[in-house]
Amino acid sequence: MASMRRQKTTITNAEARRIALAAQGFGEPRPDATPTPRHLKKVLARTNALQIDSINVLVRAHYMPVFSRLGPYPAELVDRAAYQGKRELFEYWGHAASLLPVRLQPLLRWRMARADEHAWGAMKRINKDHRVFVERVKEVVGEHGPLPARGIEAVLAEEDASLLVRRKDNWGWNWGAVKAALEYLFWAGEVTTAARPNFERTYDLTERVLPPEIIATPTPDPADAHRELMALSAASLGVATETDLRDYFRLRPEGARKALAELVEAQTVFPVSVEGWAKPAYVHESVIVPRAIRAAALVSPFDPLVWERDRTLRLWDFHYRIEIYVPEAKRKHGYYVLPFLLDELLSARVDLKADRKEGVLRVPSAWKEPHVDAGGDSARVAAELAAELRRMATWLGLEKVEAPMRGDFARELTAAL
């Protein structure tokens, strides 16, 4: 491996791919034994986030990036870190809804303090129009929490029943007033997620959930927080444009650009040109260029490796869009499609569904990338993908993998399975 400080300021796209993969923790051998909390911490040190999403056709989004890097692991590791004992993770708006290391909470307090500016829809309206009610919801959380929204509704039902009616025409997402108030308070950092039984969020006061030393940590100046968040983005992405960097924690342009300029001046990050990229890129001072990456991993649509789709296209010439909101007849690849990483390239994609009732990992379709045939690698890609699908089925407690019926890689993958 070579340090970027000894490299030219122009790098090839192949080098950029290796940098990006190494920064995200790919290329390191998976544990031989059952992964432990130490392994999870190592993943989190690389990613700095696990995005949360409600789709459960395969597995909840926040569990999948850990599997991609460690292989089969006890999902309870994530649950314990997020929702039990001394918390190592907390829920907040990082890159969308995310589980974030608790050490990041002080760096996001500026966003919490600007909840009126950043919140939207029902959250923003209820705080503007019914601030007294929002404060009462917080009081109920303090008096009775942790509770889910429906539990708080039950406490408040006799106080102002008219506000508890779900109004599809007004609140958005079919939220009732209590849920809208709770989500505003969540955005403002006044309440947080205490637990998620059956994925239902239960709310409690933030100071009762996060470790005391995190609560006691002084709040950084917003400019300092922006610099640190942009530096973390650079370390997690490896190589990225300014737009990529601010997207990692969904920072707005003005604060992110100022922070980036200061990081360049301090030589914490430095600019490079990447072959084929129209915009300047930046790398963190700690970045290394591996000589090669050896990896085989199915990657979630919500994995930080690929969540910025334009960057995915730049690095791998891989046009990736999630098609869950596309009518079935118009879907090109499938409903819930995962890229397959083999070594340094995204070489295939598979539509996946966990049929828990039947104990089957279904693969409705499988597709290969053009470079697979061009390089004569079809047999190896199929064999490695089949092995990873079997590992995933075992991890999910499914007994078998059902071969694909559709896609230009279906026949070869079926033979490998």
C-alpha positions as CSV (number, residue, x, y, z in Angstrom):
1,M,0.0,0.0,0.0
2,A,1.2,3.5,-0.8
3,S,0.4,6.8,1.0
4,M,-1.3,9.4,-1.0
5,R,1.2,12.0,0.2
6,R,3.8,10.2,-1.9
7,Q,1.5,10.0,-4.9
8,K,0.9,12.4,-7.8
9,T,-2.1,14.7,-7.5
10,T,-3.6,12.9,-10.5
11,I,-4.9,9.3,-10.0
12,T,-6.6,6.8,-12.2
13,N,-10.1,5.7,-11.8
14,A,-8.9,2.2,-10.8
15,E,-6.8,3.8,-8.0
16,A,-9.9,5.8,-7.0
17,R,-11.9,2.6,-6.8
18,R,-9.4,0.9,-4.5
19,I,-9.2,4.0,-2.3
20,A,-13.0,4.1,-2.0
21,L,-13.3,0.4,-1.2
22,A,-10.5,0.4,1.4
23,A,-11.9,3.5,3.1
24,Q,-15.3,1.7,3.5
25,G,-13.6,-1.4,5.0
26,F,-13.7,-3.7,1.9
27,G,-10.6,-5.7,1.1
28,E,-9.9,-6.7,4.7
29,P,-10.4,-10.4,5.5
30,R,-13.7,-11.3,7.1
31,P,-13.4,-12.8,10.6
32,D,-12.8,-16.5,10.7
33,A,-14.9,-16.8,13.9
34,T,-18.2,-15.3,14.8
35,P,-17.9,-11.5,14.7
36,T,-17.8,-9.7,18.0
37,P,-18.5,-6.1,19.2
38,R,-14.9,-5.3,18.3
39,H,-15.6,-6.1,14.7
40,L,-18.7,-4.0,14.7
41,K,-16.8,-1.0,16.1
42,K,-14.3,-1.4,13.3
43,V,-17.1,-1.3,10.7
44,L,-18.6,1.8,12.3
45,A,-15.2,3.5,12.4
46,R,-15.2,3.2,8.6
47,T,-18.8,4.0,7.8
48,N,-19.7,6.4,10.6
49,A,-23.4,5.6,9.8
50,L,-25.9,2.8,9.2
51,Q,-28.8,4.1,7.3
52,I,-32.3,3.1,8.5
53,D,-35.2,2.3,6.2
54,S,-38.5,0.6,6.7
55,I,-38.3,-1.8,3.7
56,N,-38.0,-5.3,5.0
57,V,-38.4,-7.4,1.8
58,L,-34.9,-8.8,2.4
59,V,-33.5,-7.5,5.8
60,R,-33.7,-4.1,7.5
61,A,-31.3,-1.7,5.9
62,H,-29.2,-1.0,9.0
63,Y,-28.1,-4.6,9.4
64,M,-26.9,-5.1,5.8
65,P,-23.7,-3.0,5.6
66,V,-22.3,-5.0,8.5
67,F,-23.0,-8.3,6.8
68,S,-21.4,-6.9,3.6
69,R,-18.1,-6.3,5.4
70,L,-18.1,-9.1,8.0
71,G,-20.2,-11.8,6.5
72,P,-22.7,-13.7,8.7
73,Y,-22.8,-12.0,12.1
74,P,-25.2,-11.9,15.0
75,A,-27.6,-9.0,14.2
76,E,-28.0,-8.6,18.0
77,L,-24.6,-6.8,17.9
78,V,-26.3,-3.9,16.2
79,D,-29.4,-4.0,18.4
80,R,-27.3,-4.0,21.6
81,A,-25.1,-1.1,20.4
82,A,-28.2,0.9,19.4
83,Y,-30.8,0.1,22.0
84,Q,-29.4,-1.6,25.0
85,G,-27.1,-0.7,27.9
86,K,-24.6,2.0,27.4
87,R,-25.4,3.1,23.9
88,E,-22.8,3.2,21.2
89,L,-25.2,4.2,18.5
90,F,-28.1,6.7,18.4
91,E,-30.8,7.5,15.9
92,Y,-30.8,10.8,14.1
93,W,-30.8,12.5,10.7
94,G,-27.3,11.9,9.4
95,H,-27.5,10.6,5.8
96,A,-31.3,10.5,6.0
97,A,-32.5,8.5,9.0
98,S,-29.5,6.7,10.4
99,L,-27.9,5.0,13.3
100,L,-24.8,7.1,14.2
101,P,-21.9,6.6,16.6
102,V,-22.8,8.5,19.8
103,R,-19.6,10.5,19.5
104,L,-21.2,12.3,16.6
105,Q,-24.1,13.7,18.6
106,P,-22.4,16.9,19.7
107,L,-21.4,17.5,16.1
108,L,-25.0,17.5,15.1
109,R,-26.4,19.8,17.8
110,W,-26.3,22.8,15.5
111,R,-28.8,20.9,13.2
112,M,-31.0,20.1,16.2
113,A,-30.9,23.8,17.3
114,R,-32.1,24.7,13.8
115,A,-35.0,22.3,13.7
116,D,-37.4,25.0,12.6
117,E,-35.2,25.6,9.6
118,H,-34.4,22.0,8.7
119,A,-37.6,20.1,9.6
120,W,-40.4,19.8,7.0
121,G,-44.1,19.1,6.5
122,A,-46.1,17.9,9.5
123,M,-43.2,18.4,11.9
124,K,-42.7,22.0,10.9
125,R,-46.4,22.9,10.8
126,I,-47.3,21.4,14.2
127,N,-44.5,23.3,15.9
128,K,-45.5,26.5,14.3
129,D,-49.2,26.2,14.8
130,H,-49.4,24.2,18.1
131,R,-46.2,24.8,20.1
132,V,-48.0,24.4,23.4
133,F,-49.1,20.9,22.3
134,V,-45.6,20.0,21.3
135,E,-44.3,21.0,24.7
136,R,-47.1,18.9,26.3
137,V,-46.0,15.9,24.3
138,K,-42.5,16.3,25.5
139,E,-43.8,16.5,29.1
140,V,-45.7,13.3,28.7
141,V,-42.5,11.6,27.4
142,G,-40.7,12.9,30.4
143,E,-43.4,11.7,32.8
144,H,-44.2,8.3,31.2
145,G,-41.5,7.4,28.7
146,P,-40.2,5.5,27.0
147,L,-43.4,5.0,25.0
148,P,-44.3,4.6,21.4
149,A,-46.5,7.3,19.7
150,R,-49.7,5.3,20.3
151,G,-48.8,5.1,24.0
152,I,-48.4,8.9,24.2
153,E,-51.7,9.3,22.3
154,A,-53.4,7.2,24.9
155,V,-52.2,9.5,27.7
156,L,-53.2,12.6,25.8
157,A,-56.5,11.3,24.3
158,E,-58.7,13.0,26.9
159,E,-56.8,16.3,27.0
160,D,-57.3,17.3,23.3
161,A,-58.9,14.5,21.3
162,S,-59.5,16.7,18.3
163,L,-55.7,16.9,17.6
164,L,-55.3,13.2,17.8
165,V,-57.3,12.5,14.6
166,R,-55.2,11.3,11.8
167,R,-55.6,13.7,8.9
168,K,-54.3,12.4,5.6
169,D,-55.0,15.8,3.9
170,N,-52.8,17.8,6.3
171,W,-50.3,16.0,8.5
172,G,-48.5,14.0,5.9
173,W,-47.5,10.3,5.9
174,N,-50.8,9.7,7.7
175,W,-49.3,11.0,10.9
176,G,-51.4,12.0,13.8
177,A,-50.6,15.1,15.8
178,V,-48.7,13.2,18.5
179,K,-46.4,11.5,15.9
180,A,-45.8,14.8,14.1
181,A,-44.9,16.5,17.5
182,L,-42.6,13.6,18.4
183,E,-40.8,13.7,15.1
184,Y,-40.3,17.4,15.5
185,L,-38.9,16.9,19.0
186,F,-36.7,14.1,17.6
187,W,-35.3,16.4,14.9
188,A,-34.7,19.0,17.6
189,G,-32.7,16.4,19.6
190,E,-35.0,16.8,22.6
191,V,-36.2,13.2,22.4
192,T,-34.6,10.1,20.9
193,T,-35.3,6.5,20.2
194,A,-35.1,4.3,23.3
195,A,-35.9,1.0,21.6
196,R,-37.5,-0.4,18.4
197,P,-39.6,-3.5,19.3
198,N,-40.9,-4.8,15.9
199,F,-39.3,-1.7,14.3
200,E,-41.7,0.6,16.2
201,R,-39.9,3.6,17.6
202,T,-40.3,4.2,21.3
203,Y,-39.4,7.7,22.5
204,D,-37.6,9.0,25.6
205,L,-35.8,12.1,26.6
206,T,-32.4,12.3,25.0
207,E,-30.6,12.8,28.3
208,R,-32.0,9.5,29.6
209,V,-30.8,7.5,26.7
210,L,-27.4,8.7,25.6
211,P,-24.3,8.1,27.8
212,P,-23.8,10.9,30.4
213,E,-20.4,11.8,29.0
214,I,-21.9,12.5,25.6
215,I,-24.6,14.7,27.2
216,A,-21.8,16.5,29.1
217,T,-19.7,17.1,26.0
218,P,-19.6,20.8,25.2
219,T,-21.4,21.8,22.0
220,P,-18.9,22.7,19.3
221,D,-19.2,25.9,17.3
222,P,-21.2,25.1,14.1
223,A,-18.2,25.9,11.9
224,D,-16.0,23.5,13.9
225,A,-18.8,20.8,13.7
226,H,-19.0,21.3,9.9
227,R,-15.2,20.9,9.5
228,E,-15.2,17.7,11.6
229,L,-18.2,16.2,9.7
230,M,-16.6,17.0,6.3
231,A,-13.3,15.4,7.5
232,L,-15.2,12.3,8.6
233,S,-16.9,12.2,5.2
234,A,-13.6,12.4,3.5
235,A,-12.2,9.6,5.6
236,S,-15.2,7.4,5.1
237,L,-15.4,8.0,1.3
238,G,-11.7,7.9,0.6
239,V,-12.0,9.9,-2.6
240,A,-14.9,12.2,-3.4
241,T,-16.1,15.5,-4.9
242,E,-17.3,18.4,-2.7
243,T,-20.9,17.3,-3.5
244,D,-20.2,13.7,-2.5
245,L,-18.6,14.9,0.8
246,R,-21.5,17.1,1.9
247,D,-24.0,14.5,0.9
248,Y,-22.6,12.0,3.4
249,F,-24.1,13.9,6.3
250,R,-26.5,15.9,4.1
251,L,-24.8,19.3,4.8
252,R,-25.9,22.4,3.0
253,P,-23.5,23.9,0.4
254,E,-22.5,27.1,2.2
255,G,-21.3,25.5,5.4
256,A,-19.8,22.5,3.7
257,R,-17.8,24.5,1.2
258,K,-16.3,26.8,3.8
259,A,-15.4,23.8,5.9
260,L,-13.8,22.1,2.9
261,A,-11.7,25.1,2.1
262,E,-10.5,25.2,5.7
263,L,-9.6,21.5,5.7
264,V,-7.6,22.0,2.5
265,E,-5.8,24.9,4.0
266,A,-5.0,22.8,7.1
267,Q,-3.9,19.9,4.8
268,T,-6.4,17.6,6.5
269,V,-7.7,16.9,3.0
270,F,-6.1,17.7,-0.3
271,P,-7.3,18.0,-3.9
272,V,-6.7,15.4,-6.6
273,S,-7.8,15.0,-10.2
274,V,-9.4,11.6,-11.0
275,E,-9.3,10.2,-14.5
276,G,-12.7,10.7,-16.1
277,W,-14.1,12.9,-13.4
278,A,-15.3,16.3,-14.5
279,K,-15.1,17.9,-11.0
280,P,-12.1,18.1,-8.6
281,A,-11.9,15.4,-6.0
282,Y,-10.5,15.4,-2.4
283,V,-8.8,12.8,-0.3
284,H,-8.2,12.6,3.4
285,E,-4.6,12.8,4.7
286,S,-4.9,9.3,6.1
287,V,-5.9,7.7,2.7
288,I,-3.8,4.9,1.3
289,V,-3.9,3.3,-2.2
290,P,-4.1,-0.5,-1.9
291,R,-2.3,-2.4,-4.6
292,A,-5.4,-4.6,-4.9
293,I,-8.7,-5.3,-3.3
294,R,-10.0,-8.8,-2.7
295,A,-13.6,-8.9,-1.7
296,A,-17.0,-10.6,-2.5
297,A,-20.0,-8.8,-1.1
298,L,-23.7,-8.1,-1.8
299,V,-24.2,-4.4,-1.2
300,S,-27.4,-2.8,0.1
301,P,-29.1,0.0,-1.8
302,F,-28.6,2.0,1.4
303,D,-24.9,1.2,1.8
304,P,-22.6,4.3,1.9
305,L,-20.4,2.7,-0.7
306,V,-23.2,3.3,-3.3
307,W,-25.8,5.6,-1.8
308,E,-24.5,8.6,-3.9
309,R,-25.6,7.2,-7.3
310,D,-23.6,9.6,-9.4
311,R,-20.4,8.7,-7.6
312,T,-21.2,5.0,-8.1
313,L,-21.5,5.7,-11.8
314,R,-18.2,7.7,-11.9
315,L,-16.3,5.0,-10.0
316,W,-17.7,1.8,-11.6
317,D,-19.7,2.9,-14.7
318,F,-22.6,1.3,-12.8
319,H,-25.9,3.0,-13.3
320,Y,-27.9,2.1,-10.2
321,R,-31.4,3.1,-9.3
322,I,-33.7,1.5,-6.7
323,E,-36.9,0.6,-8.4
324,I,-39.3,0.0,-5.5
325,Y,-41.3,3.0,-6.5
326,V,-41.4,2.1,-10.2
327,P,-44.5,0.2,-11.5
328,E,-43.6,-3.4,-11.9
329,A,-44.1,-3.4,-15.7
330,K,-41.5,-0.6,-16.0
331,R,-38.8,-2.1,-13.7
332,K,-35.6,-2.9,-15.5
333,H,-33.9,-5.1,-13.0
334,G,-36.4,-5.7,-10.2
335,Y,-37.9,-4.5,-7.0
336,Y,-35.1,-4.7,-4.4
337,V,-31.8,-5.1,-6.3
338,L,-28.4,-5.4,-4.7
339,P,-25.1,-4.8,-6.5
340,F,-22.5,-7.6,-6.2
341,L,-19.0,-6.5,-5.5
342,L,-16.2,-8.8,-6.6
343,D,-12.7,-7.6,-5.9
344,E,-12.6,-4.1,-7.2
345,L,-15.6,-4.1,-9.5
346,L,-19.4,-4.1,-9.3
347,S,-19.9,-7.1,-11.5
348,A,-23.5,-8.1,-11.2
349,R,-26.9,-7.3,-9.6
350,V,-29.6,-9.5,-8.2
351,D,-33.2,-8.9,-7.1
352,L,-33.7,-10.5,-3.7
353,K,-36.5,-11.4,-1.4
354,A,-36.5,-13.3,1.9
355,D,-39.5,-15.6,2.0
356,R,-39.4,-16.3,5.7
357,K,-42.6,-18.3,5.6
358,E,-41.2,-20.8,3.1
359,G,-37.6,-20.5,4.3
360,V,-36.3,-19.5,0.9
361,L,-34.1,-16.7,-0.4
362,R,-35.7,-15.9,-3.7
363,V,-33.7,-14.4,-6.5
364,P,-36.3,-13.2,-9.1
365,S,-33.7,-12.0,-11.5
366,A,-29.9,-11.7,-12.0
367,W,-27.9,-9.5,-14.3
368,K,-24.2,-9.1,-15.1
369,E,-22.2,-6.1,-16.1
370,P,-20.7,-5.8,-19.6
371,H,-17.2,-6.1,-18.4
372,V,-17.9,-9.6,-17.0
373,D,-18.2,-11.1,-20.5
374,A,-15.5,-8.9,-21.9
375,G,-13.0,-10.2,-19.3
376,G,-14.1,-13.8,-19.5
377,D,-15.0,-13.8,-15.9
378,S,-18.6,-15.1,-16.0
379,A,-17.9,-18.4,-14.4
380,R,-16.0,-16.9,-11.5
381,V,-18.5,-14.2,-10.9
382,A,-21.4,-16.7,-10.9
383,A,-19.6,-19.0,-8.5
384,E,-18.7,-16.2,-6.1
385,L,-22.1,-14.7,-6.2
386,A,-23.7,-18.1,-5.6
387,A,-21.5,-18.6,-2.6
388,E,-22.4,-15.2,-1.2
389,L,-26.1,-15.9,-1.7
390,R,-25.8,-19.1,0.2
391,R,-24.0,-17.3,3.0
392,M,-26.8,-14.6,3.1
393,A,-29.5,-17.3,3.2
394,T,-27.8,-19.0,6.2
395,W,-27.4,-15.6,8.0
396,L,-31.1,-14.9,7.5
397,G,-32.1,-18.4,8.7
398,L,-33.4,-19.5,5.3
399,E,-32.9,-23.1,4.2
400,K,-32.3,-22.6,0.5
401,V,-31.7,-20.2,-2.4
402,E,-34.2,-20.2,-5.2
403,A,-32.5,-19.8,-8.6
404,P,-33.4,-16.8,-10.8
405,M,-35.9,-17.0,-13.6
406,R,-35.1,-13.7,-15.3
407,G,-32.1,-11.7,-16.4
408,D,-29.0,-12.1,-18.6
409,F,-27.1,-13.8,-15.7
410,A,-29.9,-16.2,-14.7
411,R,-28.7,-19.3,-16.5
412,E,-25.1,-19.0,-15.3
413,L,-26.1,-18.2,-11.7
414,T,-28.6,-21.1,-11.7
415,A,-25.8,-23.5,-12.8
416,A,-23.5,-22.1,-10.0
417,L,-26.3,-22.6,-7.4
